[in-house]
Amino acid sequence: MFYLELFKALEKHKVRYMLVGGLAMNLHGVPRATMDVDIVLALDPANLKAFLGMAEALKLKPVAPLKLEGLLEPTQRQQWLKEKNMLVLALRPPDIKGPTVDVLIDPPLDIEAALKRAVTREVSTVNISLISIEDLISLKEQAGRSQDQSDVEHLRRLLKSPL
């Protein structure tokens, strides 16, 4: 299954990342239909190079006609954001029916602090770095879509419920 291959590869290449978006909602216990994998990466050069190595190993290619190596350059990421209105760099596996991997290129949070608050979930013996509920709420509030507002309500209920 592609999802497990992706998370195994992220771990193998020692990529510092957090799962966000619909799959993160699912792992936090909120049912949410989604096909893509949304991740936030630590944006330091060494981590981005590790991510590029992982993407090469899985043969992930950008959906948009651009070079994946542009992810290494902060000015390129800002240009994508401003000129192309790209919020994510979407990558697709060789199997066109497979899910996209969406890398947030300018996430509105302190990534290093959020990585420290991230939790690890084990799925089929694979460790997955999962954004904390509080940070996921913050991301979704800033996105402001109607689905995100509904997600925030569910996440807030999780925070209030006893474990």
DSSP file with accessible surface (Angstrom, degrees, kcal/mol):
  #  RESIDUE AA STRUCTURE BP1 BP2  ACC     N-H-->O    O-->H-N    N-H-->O    O-->H-N    TCO  KAPPA ALPHA  PHI   PSI    X-CA   Y-CA   Z-CA
    1    1 A M     >        0   0  153      0, 0.0     4,-2.0     0, 0.0     3,-0.3   0.000 360.0 360.0 360.0 132.3    0.0    0.0    0.0
    2    2 A F  H  >  +     0   0   33      1,-0.2     4,-2.8     2,-0.2     5,-0.2   0.866 360.0  58.7 -57.3 -41.7    1.4    3.4   -1.1
    3    3 A Y  H  > S+     0   0   42      1,-0.2     4,-2.3     2,-0.2    -1,-0.2   0.937 109.3  42.9 -57.4 -48.0    0.7    5.1    2.2
    4    4 A L  H  > S+     0   0   36     -3,-0.3     4,-2.6     1,-0.2    -1,-0.2   0.894 112.3  53.9 -67.3 -37.3    2.8    2.7    4.3
    5    5 A E  H  X S+     0   0  103     -4,-2.0     4,-2.4     2,-0.2    -1,-0.2   0.914 109.1  50.4 -59.3 -43.0    5.6    2.7    1.7
    6    6 A L  H  X S+     0   0    0     -4,-2.8     4,-2.6     2,-0.2    -2,-0.2   0.951 112.4  44.3 -61.0 -49.9    5.6    6.5    1.9
    7    7 A F  H  X S+     0   0    6     -4,-2.3     4,-2.1     1,-0.2    -1,-0.2   0.875 113.1  51.6 -68.1 -33.9    5.9    6.6    5.7
    8    8 A K  H  X S+     0   0  115     -4,-2.6     4,-3.0     2,-0.2    -1,-0.2   0.918 111.4  48.0 -63.4 -43.5    8.5    3.8    5.7
    9    9 A A  H  X S+     0   0   12     -4,-2.4     4,-2.5    -5,-0.2    -2,-0.2   0.899 109.1  52.6 -66.4 -39.7   10.5    5.8    3.2
   10   10 A L  H  <>S+     0   0    0     -4,-2.6     5,-2.6     2,-0.2    -1,-0.2   0.933 113.9  44.1 -60.2 -42.5   10.2    9.0    5.2
   11   11 A E  H ><5S+     0   0   88     -4,-2.1     3,-1.5     3,-0.2    -2,-0.2   0.936 112.3  51.6 -67.2 -45.2   11.5    7.1    8.3
   12   12 A K  H 3<5S+     0   0  160     -4,-3.0    -2,-0.2     1,-0.3    -1,-0.2   0.890 113.2  44.7 -59.7 -39.9   14.3    5.4    6.3
   13   13 A H  T 3<5S-     0   0   58     -4,-2.5    -1,-0.3    -5,-0.2    -2,-0.2   0.374 110.8-123.7 -87.4   3.4   15.5    8.7    4.9
   14   14 A K  T < 5 +     0   0  171     -3,-1.5     2,-0.4     1,-0.2    -3,-0.2   0.862  45.5 174.4  57.1  41.8   15.2   10.3    8.3
   15   15 A V      < -     0   0   10     -5,-2.6     2,-0.7    -6,-0.2    -1,-0.2  -0.664  29.1-137.2 -80.8 129.6   13.0   13.1    7.0
   16   16 A R        +     0   0  100     -2,-0.4    26,-2.2    26,-0.1     2,-0.3  -0.818  49.8 135.0 -88.6 115.4   11.6   15.4    9.7
   17   17 A Y  E     -A   41   0A  13     -2,-0.7     2,-0.4    24,-0.2    24,-0.2  -0.925  44.5-138.3-150.4 169.1    8.0   15.8    8.9
   18   18 A M  E     -A   40   0A   0     22,-2.1    22,-2.3    -2,-0.3     2,-0.4  -0.996  21.6-126.9-135.9 138.1    4.4   15.9   10.3
   19   19 A L  E     +Ab  39 130A   1    110,-3.2   112,-2.1    -2,-0.4    20,-0.2  -0.685  39.6 167.0 -78.8 131.1    1.3   14.4    8.7
   20   20 A V  E  >  +A   38   0A   4     18,-3.0    18,-0.7    -2,-0.4     4,-0.6  -0.713  32.6  41.7-130.0-178.1   -1.4   17.1    8.5
   21   21 A G  H  > S-     0   0   10     -2,-0.2     4,-2.1     1,-0.2     3,-0.2  -0.329 111.2 -17.9  80.0-156.6   -4.8   17.3    6.7
   22   22 A G  H  > S+     0   0    1      1,-0.2     4,-2.2     2,-0.2    -1,-0.2   0.861 134.7  51.0 -61.3 -41.7   -7.4   14.5    6.3
   23   23 A L  H  > S+     0   0   30     -3,-0.4     4,-2.5    13,-0.3    -1,-0.2   0.893 109.5  52.1 -65.7 -35.7   -5.2   11.6    7.2
   24   24 A A  H  X S+     0   0    0     -4,-0.6     4,-1.7     2,-0.2    -2,-0.2   0.914 107.0  53.5 -63.7 -40.7   -4.1   13.4   10.3
   25   25 A M  H  <>S+     0   0    0     -4,-2.1     5,-2.7     1,-0.2     4,-0.4   0.941 109.2  49.1 -56.8 -47.3   -7.7   13.9   11.2
   26   26 A N  H ><5S+     0   0   59     -4,-2.2     3,-1.5     1,-0.2    -2,-0.2   0.921 110.0  49.6 -59.2 -45.5   -8.3   10.1   10.8
   27   27 A L  H 3<5S+     0   0   50     -4,-2.5    -1,-0.2     1,-0.3    -2,-0.2   0.749 107.6  55.0 -69.9 -21.9   -5.3    9.2   13.0
   28   28 A H  T 3<5S-     0   0   16     -4,-1.7    -1,-0.3    -3,-0.3    -2,-0.2   0.497 128.8 -98.6 -84.7  -5.4   -6.6   11.6   15.6
   29   29 A G  T < 5S+     0   0   56     -3,-1.5    -3,-0.2    -4,-0.4    -2,-0.1   0.590  85.9 121.0 103.3  12.3   -9.9    9.7   15.6
   30   30 A V      < -     0   0    9     -5,-2.7    -1,-0.2    -6,-0.2    -2,-0.2  -0.930  62.5-127.9-110.2 114.0  -12.0   11.9   13.4
   31   31 A P        +     0   0  120      0, 0.0     2,-0.3     0, 0.0    -8,-0.1  -0.400  40.4 162.6 -61.1 129.3  -13.4   10.1   10.3
   32   32 A R        -     0   0   45     -2,-0.1     2,-0.4   -10,-0.1    -6,-0.1  -0.935  35.6-130.2-152.0 124.1  -12.6   12.1    7.2
   33   33 A A        +     0   0   98     -2,-0.3     2,-0.3    -7,-0.0   -11,-0.1  -0.623  45.4 144.8 -75.7 129.5  -12.6   11.0    3.5
   34   34 A T        -     0   0   36     -2,-0.4    -2,-0.1     1,-0.1     3,-0.0  -0.974  36.5-168.2-160.4 153.5   -9.4   11.9    1.8
   35   35 A M        +     0   0  121     -2,-0.3     2,-0.1    63,-0.0    -1,-0.1   0.610  67.9  76.2-115.0 -26.7   -7.1   10.5   -0.9
   36   36 A D  S    S-     0   0   39     63,-0.2     2,-0.5    65,-0.1   -13,-0.3  -0.393  71.6-130.4 -89.1 167.3   -4.0   12.8   -0.6
   37   37 A V  E     - c   0 101A   0     63,-2.6    65,-3.3    -2,-0.1     2,-0.5  -0.973  21.4-161.4-116.7 113.0   -1.3   12.9    1.9
   38   38 A D  E     +Ac  20 102A  27    -18,-0.7   -18,-3.0    -2,-0.5     2,-0.3  -0.863  16.4 173.7 -98.9 127.2   -0.6   16.3    3.3
   39   39 A I  E     -Ac  19 103A   0     63,-2.8    65,-2.4    -2,-0.5     2,-0.4  -0.952  26.8-148.3-134.2 153.5    2.7   16.9    5.1
   40   40 A V  E     -A   18   0A   0    -22,-2.3   -22,-2.1    -2,-0.3     2,-0.3  -0.976  22.7-157.2-114.0 132.0    4.7   19.7    6.6
   41   41 A L  E     -A   17   0A   1     63,-0.5     2,-0.3    -2,-0.4   -24,-0.2  -0.833  26.7-108.6-107.1 147.2    8.5   19.4    6.4
   42   42 A A        -     0   0    0    -26,-2.2   -26,-0.1    -2,-0.3   -24,-0.0  -0.590  35.6-142.8 -64.3 132.3   11.2   20.9    8.4
   43   43 A L        +     0   0   43     -2,-0.3    -1,-0.1     4,-0.1    -2,-0.0   0.244  56.4 122.9 -95.8  17.1   12.6   23.4    5.9
   44   44 A D  S  > S-     0   0   51      1,-0.1     4,-2.4     4,-0.0     3,-0.2  -0.446  73.3-113.5 -74.7 151.3   16.3   23.2    6.7
   45   45 A P  H  > S+     0   0   85      0, 0.0     4,-2.5     0, 0.0     5,-0.2   0.875 113.3  52.8 -55.1 -41.9   18.5   22.3    3.7
   46   46 A A  H  > S+     0   0   70      1,-0.2     4,-2.0     2,-0.2     5,-0.1   0.921 112.2  45.4 -63.2 -41.8   19.6   18.9    5.2
   47   47 A N  H  > S+     0   0    7     -3,-0.2     4,-2.5     2,-0.2    -1,-0.2   0.906 111.8  51.2 -68.8 -40.1   16.0   17.8    5.8
   48   48 A L  H  X S+     0   0    1     -4,-2.4     4,-2.5     2,-0.2    -2,-0.2   0.902 109.7  50.7 -65.1 -36.9   14.9   19.0    2.4
   49   49 A K  H  X S+     0   0  132     -4,-2.5     4,-2.2    -5,-0.2    -1,-0.2   0.902 109.3  51.1 -65.4 -39.6   17.7   17.0    0.7
   50   50 A A  H  X S+     0   0   26     -4,-2.0     4,-2.2     2,-0.2    -2,-0.2   0.918 110.1  50.3 -62.3 -40.3   16.7   13.9    2.7
   51   51 A F  H  X S+     0   0    0     -4,-2.5     4,-3.0     1,-0.2    -2,-0.2   0.917 108.2  51.8 -63.9 -42.4   13.1   14.5    1.4
   52   52 A L  H  X S+     0   0   22     -4,-2.5     4,-2.5     1,-0.2    -1,-0.2   0.899 109.0  51.2 -61.8 -38.8   14.3   14.8   -2.2
   53   53 A G  H  X S+     0   0   28     -4,-2.2     4,-2.3     2,-0.2    -1,-0.2   0.909 111.3  47.6 -63.1 -40.3   16.2   11.5   -1.7
   54   54 A M  H  X S+     0   0    0     -4,-2.2     4,-2.0     2,-0.2    -2,-0.2   0.931 111.3  50.5 -65.5 -43.9   13.0    9.9   -0.4
   55   55 A A  H  <>S+     0   0    0     -4,-3.0     5,-2.8     1,-0.2     4,-0.4   0.904 111.0  49.3 -62.5 -39.4   11.0   11.3   -3.3
   56   56 A E  H ><5S+     0   0  158     -4,-2.5     3,-1.1     3,-0.2    -1,-0.2   0.923 108.3  53.4 -65.0 -42.2   13.5   10.0   -5.8
   57   57 A A  H 3<5S+     0   0   62     -4,-2.3    -2,-0.2     1,-0.3    -1,-0.2   0.880 115.4  40.0 -61.6 -36.5   13.4    6.5   -4.2
   58   58 A L  T 3<5S-     0   0   29     -4,-2.0    -1,-0.3    -5,-0.1    -2,-0.2   0.404 111.2-122.9 -91.3   0.6    9.7    6.4   -4.5
   59   59 A K  T < 5 +     0   0  135     -3,-1.1     2,-0.3    -4,-0.4    -3,-0.2   0.845  47.1 172.6  59.7  38.5    9.8    8.0   -8.0
   60   60 A L      < -     0   0    3     -5,-2.8    -1,-0.2    -6,-0.2    -2,-0.1  -0.615   9.8-169.3 -78.2 135.6    7.5   10.9   -6.9
   61   61 A K  E     -D   92   0A 139     31,-2.2    31,-3.0    -2,-0.3     6,-0.1  -0.962  28.0-100.4-126.5 144.8    7.2   13.6   -9.5
   62   62 A P  E     -D   91   0A  28      0, 0.0    29,-0.3     0, 0.0     4,-0.1  -0.334  19.6-145.0 -61.2 140.5    5.7   17.1   -9.3
   63   63 A V  S    S+     0   0   79     27,-2.8    28,-0.1     2,-0.1    26,-0.0   0.905  86.8  64.3 -70.2 -42.4    2.2   17.3  -10.7
   64   64 A A  S    S-     0   0   38     26,-0.5     2,-2.1     1,-0.1    25,-0.0  -0.466 105.8 -99.4 -78.8 153.0    2.9   20.9  -12.0
   65   65 A P  S    S+     0   0  141      0, 0.0     2,-0.3     0, 0.0    -1,-0.1  -0.497  84.5 105.0 -76.1  80.5    5.6   21.3  -14.6
   66   66 A L  S    S-     0   0   34     -2,-2.1     2,-0.4    -4,-0.1     3,-0.0  -0.954  75.0 -90.9-149.8 168.9    8.4   22.4  -12.3
   67   67 A K    >   -     0   0  160     -2,-0.3     3,-1.8     1,-0.1     4,-0.2  -0.730  21.2-144.0 -90.7 130.7   11.6   21.0  -10.8
   68   68 A L  G >  S+     0   0   18     -2,-0.4     3,-2.2     1,-0.3     4,-0.2   0.833  98.0  69.9 -59.0 -32.2   11.3   19.2   -7.5
   69   69 A E  G >  S+     0   0  112      1,-0.3     3,-1.9     2,-0.2     4,-0.3   0.713  78.6  79.2 -62.7 -18.5   14.8   20.6   -6.5
   70   70 A G  G X  S+     0   0   11     -3,-1.8     3,-1.5     1,-0.3     7,-0.3   0.767  76.3  74.8 -59.5 -22.8   13.1   24.1   -6.4
   71   71 A L  G <  S+     0   0    0     -3,-2.2    -1,-0.3     1,-0.3    -2,-0.2   0.806  86.1  63.4 -60.1 -26.9   11.9   23.0   -3.0
   72   72 A L  G <  S+     0   0   42     -3,-1.9    -1,-0.3    -4,-0.2    -2,-0.2   0.727  91.1  75.9 -69.5 -22.2   15.4   23.5   -1.7
   73   73 A E    <>  -     0   0  107     -3,-1.5     4,-2.4    -4,-0.3     3,-0.3  -0.824  64.2-158.8-101.2 114.9   15.3   27.3   -2.4
   74   74 A P  H  > S+     0   0   73      0, 0.0     4,-2.3     0, 0.0     5,-0.2   0.887  97.2  52.8 -56.0 -37.8   13.4   29.5   -0.1
   75   75 A T  H  > S+     0   0  109      1,-0.2     4,-2.1     2,-0.2     5,-0.1   0.888 108.3  50.5 -67.8 -34.0   13.1   32.2   -2.8
   76   76 A Q  H  > S+     0   0   57     -3,-0.3     4,-2.7     2,-0.2    -1,-0.2   0.923 109.3  50.6 -68.0 -42.4   11.7   29.6   -5.3
   77   77 A R  H  X S+     0   0   19     -4,-2.4     4,-2.2    -7,-0.3    -2,-0.2   0.919 111.5  48.2 -61.3 -41.9    9.1   28.5   -2.7
   78   78 A Q  H  X S+     0   0   63     -4,-2.3     4,-2.9    -5,-0.2     5,-0.3   0.886 110.1  52.3 -65.8 -37.1    8.1   32.1   -2.2
   79   79 A Q  H  X>S+     0   0   83     -4,-2.1     4,-3.0     2,-0.2     5,-0.7   0.923 108.8  50.0 -64.4 -43.2    7.9   32.6   -6.0
   80   80 A W  H  X5S+     0   0    7     -4,-2.7     6,-2.0     1,-0.2     4,-1.3   0.923 113.2  47.7 -59.0 -42.1    5.6   29.6   -6.3
   81   81 A L  H  X5S+     0   0   33     -4,-2.2     4,-0.6     4,-0.2    -2,-0.2   0.948 121.1  33.9 -65.0 -48.3    3.4   31.0   -3.6
   82   82 A K  H  <5S+     0   0  161     -4,-2.9    -2,-0.2     2,-0.2    -3,-0.2   0.921 128.1  32.2 -78.3 -44.9    3.2   34.5   -5.0
   83   83 A E  H  <5S+     0   0  137     -4,-3.0    -3,-0.2    -5,-0.3    -2,-0.1   0.822 133.1  26.9 -87.0 -31.1    3.2   33.9   -8.7
   84   84 A K  H  <<S-     0   0  126     -4,-1.3    -3,-0.2    -5,-0.7    -2,-0.2   0.415  95.1-128.3-110.3  -1.9    1.4   30.6   -9.0
   85   85 A N     <  +     0   0  130     -4,-0.6     2,-0.6    -6,-0.3    -4,-0.2   0.852  48.7 167.1  55.2  34.7   -0.7   30.8   -5.8
   86   86 A M        +     0   0   27     -6,-2.0    -1,-0.2     1,-0.2    -2,-0.1  -0.736  22.2 172.5 -83.9 118.8    0.7   27.4   -4.9
   87   87 A L  S    S+     0   0  121     -2,-0.6    18,-2.0     1,-0.2    19,-0.6   0.707  72.2  26.9 -91.7 -27.2    0.1   26.5   -1.3
   88   88 A V  E    S- E   0 104A  43     16,-0.3     2,-0.7    17,-0.1    16,-0.2  -0.956  70.8-130.2-133.3 152.6    1.4   22.9   -1.7
   89   89 A L  E     - E   0 103A   1     14,-2.6    14,-2.4    -2,-0.3     2,-0.5  -0.929  34.0-150.1 -97.4 109.3    3.9   21.2   -3.9
   90   90 A A  E     - E   0 102A  26     -2,-0.7   -27,-2.8    12,-0.2   -26,-0.5  -0.748  14.1-171.0 -88.3 128.7    1.8   18.2   -5.2
   91   91 A L  E     -DE  62 101A   0     10,-2.6    10,-2.9    -2,-0.5   -31,-0.1  -0.932   4.9-157.8-119.4 143.6    3.8   15.0   -6.0
   92   92 A R  E     -D   61   0A  69    -31,-3.0   -31,-2.2    -2,-0.4     8,-0.1  -0.953  14.1-128.9-123.4 139.3    2.4   11.9   -7.7
   93   93 A P        -     0   0   11      0, 0.0     5,-0.2     0, 0.0   -33,-0.1  -0.295  40.0 -95.6 -74.5 169.4    3.7    8.3   -7.6
   94   94 A P  S    S+     0   0   93      0, 0.0     2,-0.9     0, 0.0   -35,-0.1   0.853 112.2  78.7 -56.0 -36.1    4.3    6.4  -10.9
   95   95 A D  S >  S-     0   0   92      1,-0.2     3,-2.8     4,-0.1     0, 0.0  -0.651  76.8-153.1 -76.3 108.0    0.9    4.8  -10.5
   96   96 A I  T 3  S+     0   0  123     -2,-0.9    -1,-0.2     1,-0.3     0, 0.0   0.751  92.7  59.1 -57.9 -22.9   -1.3    7.7  -11.8
   97   97 A K  T 3  S+     0   0  173     -3,-0.0    -1,-0.3    -5,-0.0    -2,-0.1   0.578  86.8 103.4 -82.2  -8.6   -4.2    6.3   -9.7
   98   98 A G  S <  S-     0   0   11     -3,-2.8   -63,-0.0    -5,-0.2   -62,-0.0  -0.233  82.9 -90.5 -71.1 163.6   -2.1    6.7   -6.5
   99   99 A P        -     0   0   12      0, 0.0     2,-0.2     0, 0.0   -63,-0.2  -0.333  39.2-114.1 -71.7 154.8   -2.7    9.5   -4.0
  100  100 A T        -     0   0   24     -8,-0.1   -63,-2.6   -40,-0.0     2,-0.6  -0.593  16.7-136.6 -84.1 152.7   -0.8   12.8   -4.3
  101  101 A V  E     -cE  37  91A   0    -10,-2.9   -10,-2.6    -2,-0.2     2,-0.6  -0.965  20.7-159.6-107.4 114.8    1.6   13.8   -1.6
  102  102 A D  E     -cE  38  90A  18    -65,-3.3   -63,-2.8    -2,-0.6     2,-0.6  -0.891   3.5-163.4-103.2 116.0    1.0   17.5   -0.9
  103  103 A V  E     -cE  39  89A   0    -14,-2.4   -14,-2.6    -2,-0.6     2,-0.3  -0.878  20.8-130.8 -99.6 116.9    3.9   19.3    0.7
  104  104 A L  E     - E   0  88A  31    -65,-2.4   -63,-0.5    -2,-0.6   -16,-0.3  -0.540  18.8-163.8 -65.8 125.1    2.9   22.6    2.3
  105  105 A I  S    S+     0   0    1    -18,-2.0    -1,-0.2    -2,-0.3   -17,-0.1   0.688  80.7  16.0 -91.3 -16.6    5.5   25.1    1.0
  106  106 A D  S    S-     0   0   79    -19,-0.6    -1,-0.2   -25,-0.0   -66,-0.0  -0.402  78.9-170.3-150.1  64.7    4.9   27.9    3.5
  107  107 A P        -     0   0   10      0, 0.0     2,-1.9     0, 0.0     4,-0.2  -0.361  27.1-125.8 -65.0 138.1    2.9   26.5    6.5
  108  108 A P  S    S+     0   0   61      0, 0.0     2,-0.3     0, 0.0    34,-0.1  -0.378  79.0  77.6 -83.7  60.2    1.6   29.2    8.8
  109  109 A L  S    S-     0   0   30     -2,-1.9     2,-1.1    30,-0.0     3,-0.1  -0.981  93.5 -91.2-156.2 162.0    3.2   27.8   12.0
  110  110 A D     >  -     0   0  105     -2,-0.3     4,-2.7     1,-0.2     5,-0.2  -0.695  42.0-164.3 -76.7 101.9    6.5   27.5   13.8
  111  111 A I  H  > S+     0   0   22     -2,-1.1     4,-2.8     1,-0.2     5,-0.2   0.907  82.2  50.6 -61.8 -45.1    7.6   24.3   12.2
  112  112 A E  H  > S+     0   0   77      1,-0.2     4,-1.5     2,-0.2    -1,-0.2   0.924 113.7  45.1 -62.4 -42.7   10.3   23.5   14.7
  113  113 A A  H  > S+     0   0   25      1,-0.2     4,-1.3     2,-0.2    -1,-0.2   0.916 113.6  50.4 -66.0 -41.3    8.0   24.0   17.7
  114  114 A A  H  X S+     0   0    0     -4,-2.7     4,-1.0     1,-0.2    18,-0.3   0.879 105.9  55.9 -65.2 -37.4    5.3   22.0   16.1
  115  115 A L  H  < S+     0   0   30     -4,-2.8     3,-0.4     1,-0.2    -1,-0.2   0.877 105.4  52.6 -62.2 -35.1    7.7   19.1   15.4
  116  116 A K  H  < S+     0   0  180     -4,-1.5    -1,-0.2     1,-0.2    -2,-0.2   0.815 112.4  45.0 -68.6 -29.9    8.5   19.0   19.1
  117  117 A R  H  < S+     0   0  117     -4,-1.3    -1,-0.2    -3,-0.2    -2,-0.2   0.557  90.0 114.2 -88.9  -9.7    4.7   18.8   19.9
  118  118 A A     <  -     0   0   22     -4,-1.0     2,-0.3    -3,-0.4    13,-0.2  -0.203  57.7-140.9 -61.2 153.3    4.1   16.2   17.2
  119  119 A V  E     -F  130   0A  51     11,-3.0    11,-3.6     2,-0.0     2,-0.5  -0.812   8.3-127.1-113.7 156.9    3.0   12.7   18.3
  120  120 A T  E     -F  129   0A  94     -2,-0.3     2,-0.4     9,-0.2     9,-0.2  -0.906  21.3-171.1-106.9 131.4    4.0    9.4   16.9
  121  121 A R  E     -F  128   0A  93      7,-2.4     7,-2.8    -2,-0.5     2,-0.6  -0.968  15.2-141.5-117.8 137.8    1.4    6.9   15.8
  122  122 A E  E     +F  127   0A 134     -2,-0.4     2,-0.5     5,-0.2     5,-0.2  -0.879  20.7 178.1-101.1 125.5    2.3    3.3   14.8
  123  123 A V  E >  S-F  126   0A  48      3,-2.8     3,-2.0    -2,-0.6    -2,-0.0  -0.987  74.5 -20.0-127.2 118.0    0.3    1.9   11.9
  124  124 A S  T 3  S-     0   0   86     -2,-0.5    -1,-0.1     1,-0.3     3,-0.1   0.909 128.1 -51.9  49.1  48.4    1.2   -1.6   10.8
  125  125 A T  T 3  S+     0   0  114      1,-0.2     2,-0.5    -3,-0.0    -1,-0.3   0.556 115.2 118.9  66.5  12.2    4.6   -1.3   12.5
  126  126 A V  E <   - F   0 123A   1     -3,-2.0    -3,-2.8     2,-0.0     2,-0.4  -0.924  60.8-135.3-108.6 128.2    5.3    2.0   10.7
  127  127 A N  E     - F   0 122A  62     -2,-0.5     2,-0.4    -5,-0.2    -5,-0.2  -0.692  20.2-166.6 -82.1 133.8    5.9    5.1   12.8
  128  128 A I  E     - F   0 121A   5     -7,-2.8    -7,-2.4    -2,-0.4     2,-0.7  -0.981  18.1-135.8-123.5 127.1    4.1    8.2   11.6
  129  129 A S  E     - F   0 120A  26     -2,-0.4  -110,-3.2    -9,-0.2     2,-0.4  -0.744  30.0-167.2 -82.6 118.2    4.8   11.7   12.8
  130  130 A L  E     -bF  19 119A   0    -11,-3.6   -11,-3.0    -2,-0.7  -110,-0.1  -0.910  21.9-115.9-117.5 129.5    1.5   13.3   13.4
  131  131 A I        -     0   0    0   -112,-2.1   -13,-0.1    -2,-0.4   -16,-0.1  -0.261  42.0-102.5 -57.7 144.8    0.8   17.0   14.0
  132  132 A S     >  -     0   0    5    -18,-0.3     4,-2.5     1,-0.1     5,-0.2  -0.293  26.5-114.9 -66.1 157.2   -0.6   17.7   17.5
  133  133 A I  H  > S+     0   0   30      1,-0.2     4,-2.7     2,-0.2     5,-0.2   0.926 116.4  52.6 -59.8 -43.1   -4.4   18.4   17.7
  134  134 A E  H  > S+     0   0  109      1,-0.2     4,-2.1     2,-0.2    -1,-0.2   0.916 111.8  44.6 -61.8 -43.0   -3.7   22.0   18.9
  135  135 A D  H  > S+     0   0   16      2,-0.2     4,-2.5     1,-0.2    -1,-0.2   0.868 111.5  53.5 -70.7 -33.9   -1.4   22.7   15.9
  136  136 A L  H  X S+     0   0    1     -4,-2.5     4,-2.6     2,-0.2     5,-0.2   0.917 107.6  51.5 -65.5 -40.2   -3.9   21.0   13.5
  137  137 A I  H  X S+     0   0    7     -4,-2.7     4,-2.8     1,-0.2     5,-0.2   0.945 109.6  50.2 -59.2 -46.1   -6.6   23.3   14.8
  138  138 A S  H  X S+     0   0   39     -4,-2.1     4,-2.0     1,-0.2    -2,-0.2   0.929 111.2  47.7 -59.6 -46.9   -4.4   26.3   14.2
  139  139 A L  H  X S+     0   0   18     -4,-2.5     4,-1.7     1,-0.2    -1,-0.2   0.926 114.2  46.8 -59.9 -44.2   -3.6   25.2   10.6
  140  140 A K  H  X S+     0   0   10     -4,-2.6     4,-2.0     1,-0.2     5,-0.3   0.874 109.2  53.6 -70.6 -35.5   -7.3   24.6    9.9
  141  141 A E  H  < S+     0   0   99     -4,-2.8    -1,-0.2    -5,-0.2    -2,-0.2   0.905 110.1  48.4 -63.8 -38.6   -8.4   27.8   11.4
  142  142 A Q  H  < S+     0   0  105     -4,-2.0    -1,-0.2    -5,-0.2    -2,-0.2   0.823 107.4  54.9 -71.9 -29.7   -6.0   29.7    9.2
  143  143 A A  H  < S-     0   0   59     -4,-1.7    -1,-0.2    -5,-0.2    -2,-0.2   0.907  86.1-166.5 -70.2 -41.8   -7.1   27.8    6.1
  144  144 A G     <  +     0   0   39     -4,-2.0    -3,-0.1     1,-0.2     2,-0.1   0.563  28.1 145.9  73.4   9.8  -10.7   28.9    6.8
  145  145 A R     >  -     0   0  148     -5,-0.3     4,-2.1     1,-0.1    -1,-0.2  -0.420  61.8-112.1 -75.6 160.4  -12.5   26.6    4.4
  146  146 A S  H  > S+     0   0   99      1,-0.2     4,-1.9     2,-0.2     5,-0.2   0.895 119.3  51.4 -61.1 -40.7  -15.9   25.2    5.4
  147  147 A Q  H  > S+     0   0   84      1,-0.2     4,-2.4     2,-0.2    -1,-0.2   0.900 108.4  52.8 -62.0 -38.0  -14.6   21.7    5.7
  148  148 A D  H  > S+     0   0    1      2,-0.2     4,-2.6     1,-0.2    -2,-0.2   0.887 105.5  53.7 -65.4 -37.8  -11.8   23.0    7.9
  149  149 A Q  H  X S+     0   0  115     -4,-2.1     4,-1.8     2,-0.2    -1,-0.2   0.921 110.1  47.2 -63.0 -41.8  -14.3   24.7   10.2
  150  150 A S  H  X S+     0   0   42     -4,-1.9     4,-2.0     1,-0.2    -2,-0.2   0.921 111.1  51.9 -63.7 -42.1  -16.1   21.4   10.6
  151  151 A D  H  X S+     0   0    2     -4,-2.4     4,-2.8     1,-0.2    -2,-0.2   0.908 106.2  54.2 -60.9 -42.3  -12.8   19.7   11.3
  152  152 A V  H  X S+     0   0   13     -4,-2.6     4,-2.8     1,-0.2     5,-0.2   0.914 105.9  52.6 -60.4 -42.4  -11.9   22.3   14.0
  153  153 A E  H  X S+     0   0  113     -4,-1.8     4,-1.8     1,-0.2    -1,-0.2   0.932 111.7  45.9 -59.1 -45.4  -15.2   21.6   15.8
  154  154 A H  H  X S+     0   0   70     -4,-2.0     4,-1.8     1,-0.2    -2,-0.2   0.915 113.1  49.7 -63.9 -42.0  -14.5   17.8   15.8
  155  155 A L  H  X S+     0   0    0     -4,-2.8     4,-1.9     1,-0.2    -2,-0.2   0.894 108.0  53.1 -66.0 -39.4  -10.9   18.4   17.0
  156  156 A R  H  X S+     0   0  104     -4,-2.8     4,-1.5     1,-0.2    -1,-0.2   0.896 106.8  52.9 -63.3 -37.9  -12.0   20.7   19.8
  157  157 A R  H  X S+     0   0  132     -4,-1.8     4,-1.5    -5,-0.2    -1,-0.2   0.886 106.2  54.0 -63.3 -38.8  -14.4   18.0   21.0
  158  158 A L  H  < S+     0   0   48     -4,-1.8    -1,-0.2     1,-0.2    -2,-0.2   0.900 105.9  52.4 -60.4 -41.3  -11.5   15.6   21.1
  159  159 A L  H  < S+     0   0   74     -4,-1.9    -1,-0.2     1,-0.2    -2,-0.2   0.845 112.8  45.1 -64.0 -32.3   -9.5   18.0   23.3
  160  160 A K  H  < S+     0   0  178     -4,-1.5    -1,-0.2    -5,-0.2    -2,-0.2   0.710  94.7  92.3 -84.2 -21.3  -12.4   18.2   25.7
  161  161 A S  S  < S-     0   0   53     -4,-1.5     2,-0.1    -3,-0.2    -4,-0.0  -0.509  82.3-113.3 -79.6 144.0  -13.2   14.5   25.9
  162  162 A P              0   0  125      0, 0.0    -1,-0.1     0, 0.0    -2,-0.1  -0.435 360.0 360.0 -71.1 146.7  -11.5   12.3   28.6
  163  163 A L              0   0  215     -2,-0.1    -5,-0.0     0, 0.0     0, 0.0  -0.392 360.0 360.0 -79.7 360.0   -9.1    9.8   27.2
